[in-house]
Amino acid sequence: MTALFALATSLMWGLADFGGGLLTRRTPALTVVVVSQSIAVVVLGAIVAATGARSEAGPQLWFAVAAGLVGPVAMLAFYKALALGPMGVVSPLGSLGVTVPVAVGLVLGERPGLVQFAGIGVAFAGVILAGGPQFRGAPVQRQAVLLTLLAAFGFGAVMALIAEASSTMTGLFLALFVQRVTNVTAGGTALYVSVRRGGRALPEDGGMRAVRSALPALAFVGLADVAANGTYAMAARQGPVTVAAVLASLYPVVTALAARGFLGERLRGVQAAGAGLALVGTVLLATG
């Protein structure tokens, strides 16, 4: 079940990133984050009320608060790094976040078998290559590299934190709700500061009407991201964190394939090779 939940995480994170990337072409990134996560807060709030998950409140929810604070910082750092580019460097470096939960698992005493170690290596290489690494071209700004590494650490930290935020299913609903409330609070504060400094909150073309028309897509992005966090927490709880983290980090492959299927973007040779390696690594991890 660990492999199944972790692969579901990759699928949903990959589709959420694809949808979020499309939305940010017209709408400011902070607005996409705040609106999509606000929709998730409403849905999760209803689930928490219906399941009585409030009774699961405890000190472990501080892990969810921490994840909610780290997540927006990582996302904004990643978007800023993508703006500085080139994407062929930023995207693969962003995948390095998987090292955080893997390191946590090893520190906690997990020792994958030889086949699984091979699967981790193969899958990790596949994730890096699926991002389409750029081996030549213009020099990369140091700021872009530093922002990407900050984002990668943040993404990995969120994976590690959310896995510790609950021990039951209803507790997971509450943890995800707290994480999203924190996301919206932090993102909303950043959006307010940005607007006060002259930034935009609404698309230049269409304004609020454009945001309203994009609500279904925003809801999909927010809810897919929430569901991915939930399935990852279940994967990490049921099996080795080292295996769950690597399989859950295959989402760049999903994003690349979604761009190929929906936008007609051609996969570069290195990306196709990366997708193949990721598949081989998945098989090794699932069967090891």
C-alpha positions as CSV (number, residue, x, y, z in Angstrom):
1,M,0.0,0.0,0.0
2,T,3.0,2.3,0.6
3,A,3.8,2.3,-3.1
4,L,0.2,2.8,-4.2
5,F,-0.3,5.8,-1.9
6,A,3.0,7.3,-2.8
7,L,2.4,7.0,-6.5
8,A,-1.1,8.5,-6.1
9,T,0.8,11.4,-4.4
10,S,3.0,11.9,-7.4
11,L,0.0,11.8,-9.7
12,M,-1.9,14.5,-7.8
13,W,1.1,16.7,-7.1
14,G,2.1,16.5,-10.7
15,L,-1.3,17.5,-12.0
16,A,-1.6,20.2,-9.3
17,D,1.8,21.7,-10.4
18,F,0.7,21.5,-14.0
19,G,-2.6,23.3,-13.3
20,G,-0.9,25.9,-11.0
21,G,1.7,26.6,-13.7
22,L,-1.1,27.3,-16.3
23,L,-3.0,29.5,-13.9
24,T,0.1,31.6,-13.0
25,R,0.5,32.6,-16.6
26,R,-2.5,34.9,-16.2
27,T,-2.9,35.3,-12.5
28,P,-0.3,36.4,-9.9
29,A,1.2,33.4,-8.1
30,L,0.3,34.6,-4.6
31,T,-3.3,35.0,-5.7
32,V,-3.3,31.4,-7.1
33,V,-1.9,30.1,-3.8
34,V,-4.3,32.0,-1.5
35,V,-7.5,31.3,-3.5
36,S,-6.8,27.6,-4.2
37,Q,-5.8,27.0,-0.6
38,S,-8.9,29.0,0.7
39,I,-11.1,26.6,-1.3
40,A,-9.3,23.7,0.3
41,V,-9.8,25.2,3.8
42,V,-13.6,25.3,3.2
43,V,-13.7,21.7,2.1
44,L,-11.5,20.4,4.9
45,G,-13.4,22.5,7.5
46,A,-16.6,20.7,6.5
47,I,-14.8,17.3,6.7
48,V,-13.4,18.1,10.1
49,A,-16.8,19.2,11.4
50,A,-18.5,16.1,10.0
51,T,-16.0,13.6,11.3
52,G,-15.5,15.2,14.7
53,A,-11.8,15.4,14.0
54,R,-11.4,18.3,16.5
55,S,-11.1,15.7,19.2
56,E,-7.8,14.7,17.7
57,A,-6.2,18.0,18.6
58,G,-2.8,17.7,20.3
59,P,0.8,18.9,20.3
60,Q,1.5,17.1,17.0
61,L,-0.5,19.8,15.2
62,W,2.5,22.1,15.6
63,F,4.1,20.0,12.8
64,A,1.1,20.9,10.6
65,V,1.5,24.6,11.5
66,A,5.2,24.4,10.6
67,A,4.4,22.7,7.3
68,G,1.9,25.5,6.6
69,L,4.5,28.2,7.2
70,V,7.3,26.5,5.2
71,G,5.1,25.6,2.2
72,P,4.3,29.1,0.9
73,V,7.9,30.2,1.4
74,A,9.1,27.3,-0.6
75,M,6.5,27.8,-3.3
76,L,7.3,31.5,-3.7
77,A,11.0,30.9,-3.8
78,F,10.5,28.3,-6.5
79,Y,8.3,30.6,-8.6
80,K,10.9,33.4,-8.2
81,A,13.7,31.0,-9.2
82,L,11.7,30.0,-12.3
83,A,11.3,33.7,-13.2
84,L,15.1,34.1,-13.0
85,G,15.6,30.8,-14.9
86,P,16.6,28.9,-16.8
87,M,13.9,26.4,-16.2
88,G,16.1,23.6,-17.4
89,V,18.3,24.2,-14.3
90,V,15.7,25.3,-11.8
91,S,13.3,22.4,-12.3
92,P,15.8,19.5,-11.7
93,L,17.3,21.3,-8.7
94,G,13.9,21.6,-7.2
95,S,13.6,17.8,-7.1
96,L,16.5,17.6,-4.6
97,G,13.9,18.2,-1.8
98,V,13.4,14.4,-1.7
99,T,16.7,14.2,0.2
100,V,15.1,15.7,3.3
101,P,12.5,13.0,4.1
102,V,14.9,10.3,2.9
103,A,17.5,11.6,5.4
104,V,14.9,11.7,8.1
105,G,14.0,8.1,7.4
106,L,17.6,7.0,7.5
107,V,18.3,8.9,10.8
108,L,15.2,7.2,12.3
109,G,16.8,3.8,11.5
110,E,15.2,2.7,8.3
111,R,17.5,0.5,6.2
112,P,16.0,-0.3,2.7
113,G,17.2,-3.5,1.1
114,L,19.7,-3.6,-1.7
115,V,17.0,-3.7,-4.4
116,Q,15.2,-0.7,-2.9
117,F,18.5,1.2,-2.6
118,A,19.0,0.6,-6.3
119,G,15.4,1.7,-6.9
120,I,16.0,4.9,-5.0
121,G,19.1,5.8,-7.0
122,V,17.4,5.0,-10.4
123,A,14.2,6.8,-9.6
124,F,16.1,9.9,-8.2
125,A,18.1,10.0,-11.4
126,G,14.9,9.7,-13.4
127,V,13.3,12.6,-11.5
128,I,16.3,14.9,-12.2
129,L,16.4,14.0,-15.9
130,A,12.6,14.3,-16.3
131,G,13.0,18.0,-15.4
132,G,15.1,18.4,-18.6
133,P,18.4,19.6,-17.1
134,Q,20.2,22.2,-19.1
135,F,23.9,21.3,-19.6
136,R,24.9,24.3,-21.7
137,G,23.8,27.8,-22.4
138,A,23.9,31.1,-20.5
139,P,25.4,31.1,-17.0
140,V,22.9,30.7,-14.1
141,Q,22.4,33.5,-11.7
142,R,23.6,32.6,-8.2
143,Q,20.3,33.9,-6.8
144,A,18.3,31.5,-8.9
145,V,20.4,28.6,-7.6
146,L,20.0,29.7,-3.9
147,L,16.3,30.3,-4.3
148,T,15.8,26.8,-5.9
149,L,17.8,25.1,-3.1
150,L,15.7,27.0,-0.5
151,A,12.5,25.8,-2.3
152,A,13.8,22.2,-2.5
153,F,14.6,22.2,1.2
154,G,11.2,23.6,1.9
155,F,9.3,21.1,-0.2
156,G,11.2,18.2,1.5
157,A,10.6,19.7,4.9
158,V,6.8,19.9,4.3
159,M,6.9,16.2,3.4
160,A,8.7,15.3,6.6
161,L,6.5,17.5,8.8
162,I,3.2,16.4,7.5
163,A,4.1,12.8,8.0
164,E,4.5,13.5,11.7
165,A,1.4,15.7,12.1
166,S,-1.1,12.9,12.7
167,S,-1.4,9.2,13.7
168,T,-5.1,8.5,12.7
169,M,-7.3,9.2,9.7
170,T,-9.4,11.8,11.4
171,G,-6.3,13.3,12.9
172,L,-4.9,13.6,9.3
173,F,-8.0,15.6,8.3
174,L,-7.4,18.0,11.2
175,A,-3.7,18.3,10.4
176,L,-4.4,19.1,6.8
177,F,-7.0,21.7,7.8
178,V,-4.5,23.4,10.2
179,Q,-1.8,23.3,7.5
180,R,-4.1,24.9,5.0
181,V,-5.3,27.6,7.4
182,T,-1.7,28.5,8.1
183,N,-1.0,28.5,4.3
184,V,-3.8,31.0,3.7
185,T,-2.8,33.2,6.6
186,A,0.9,33.3,5.5
187,G,0.0,33.6,1.8
188,G,-2.6,36.2,2.5
189,T,-0.2,38.3,4.6
190,A,2.4,38.1,1.8
191,L,-0.2,39.1,-0.8
192,Y,-1.3,42.1,1.3
193,V,2.3,43.3,1.7
194,S,2.9,42.8,-2.1
195,V,-0.2,44.9,-3.0
196,R,0.8,47.6,-0.5
197,R,4.2,47.8,-2.3
198,G,2.5,48.2,-5.7
199,G,2.2,44.5,-6.7
200,R,-0.9,43.1,-8.5
201,A,-3.5,40.8,-6.9
202,L,-5.7,40.3,-9.9
203,P,-4.9,39.5,-13.6
204,E,-4.3,42.5,-15.8
205,D,-6.8,41.0,-18.3
206,G,-10.2,40.5,-16.8
207,G,-9.6,41.3,-13.2
208,M,-11.9,39.7,-10.7
209,R,-14.1,38.2,-13.5
210,A,-11.0,36.2,-14.7
211,V,-10.5,34.9,-11.2
212,R,-14.2,33.9,-10.9
213,S,-14.0,32.1,-14.2
214,A,-10.9,30.2,-13.0
215,L,-12.5,29.0,-9.8
216,P,-13.0,25.4,-10.9
217,A,-9.3,25.1,-11.9
218,L,-8.2,26.8,-8.7
219,A,-10.4,24.4,-6.7
220,F,-8.8,21.5,-8.5
221,V,-5.2,22.7,-7.8
222,G,-6.0,23.3,-4.1
223,L,-7.8,20.0,-3.5
224,A,-5.3,17.9,-5.5
225,D,-2.5,19.4,-3.4
226,V,-4.4,18.6,-0.2
227,A,-5.1,15.1,-1.3
228,A,-1.5,14.6,-2.3
229,N,-0.4,15.6,1.2
230,G,-2.9,13.2,2.7
231,T,-1.8,10.2,0.6
232,Y,1.8,11.0,1.3
233,A,1.2,11.0,5.0
234,M,-0.5,7.6,4.7
235,A,2.3,6.2,2.6
236,A,4.9,7.4,5.1
237,R,3.0,5.9,8.0
238,Q,2.5,2.5,6.4
239,G,5.9,1.9,5.0
240,P,9.5,3.1,4.9
241,V,9.7,6.8,4.6
242,T,12.7,6.4,2.3
243,V,10.6,4.5,-0.2
244,A,7.5,6.7,0.2
245,A,9.4,9.9,-0.3
246,V,11.2,8.8,-3.5
247,L,8.0,7.5,-5.1
248,A,6.1,10.6,-4.1
249,S,8.7,12.7,-5.7
250,L,8.1,11.4,-9.2
251,Y,5.6,14.3,-9.8
252,P,7.9,16.1,-12.3
253,V,7.4,13.2,-14.6
254,V,3.6,13.6,-14.3
255,T,3.9,17.3,-15.0
256,A,6.1,16.7,-18.0
257,L,3.7,14.1,-19.4
258,A,0.7,16.4,-18.7
259,A,2.3,19.2,-20.7
260,R,2.9,16.7,-23.5
261,G,-0.6,15.4,-23.5
262,F,-2.6,18.7,-23.0
263,L,-0.3,21.3,-24.5
264,G,1.4,19.3,-27.1
265,E,4.9,20.1,-25.7
266,R,7.5,17.7,-27.0
267,L,9.6,15.8,-24.5
268,R,13.3,16.3,-24.9
269,G,15.3,13.1,-25.2
270,V,16.7,13.6,-21.7
271,Q,13.2,13.9,-20.3
272,A,12.0,10.8,-22.0
273,A,15.0,8.9,-20.6
274,G,14.2,10.3,-17.2
275,A,10.6,9.1,-17.4
276,G,11.9,5.6,-18.3
277,L,14.4,5.6,-15.5
278,A,11.7,6.8,-13.0
279,L,9.5,3.9,-14.1
280,V,12.3,1.4,-13.6
281,G,13.0,2.8,-10.2
282,T,9.4,2.6,-9.3
283,V,9.3,-1.1,-10.1
284,L,12.4,-1.8,-8.1
285,L,11.0,0.1,-5.1
286,A,7.7,-1.6,-5.3
287,T,9.1,-5.1,-5.6
288,G,12.2,-4.7,-3.4
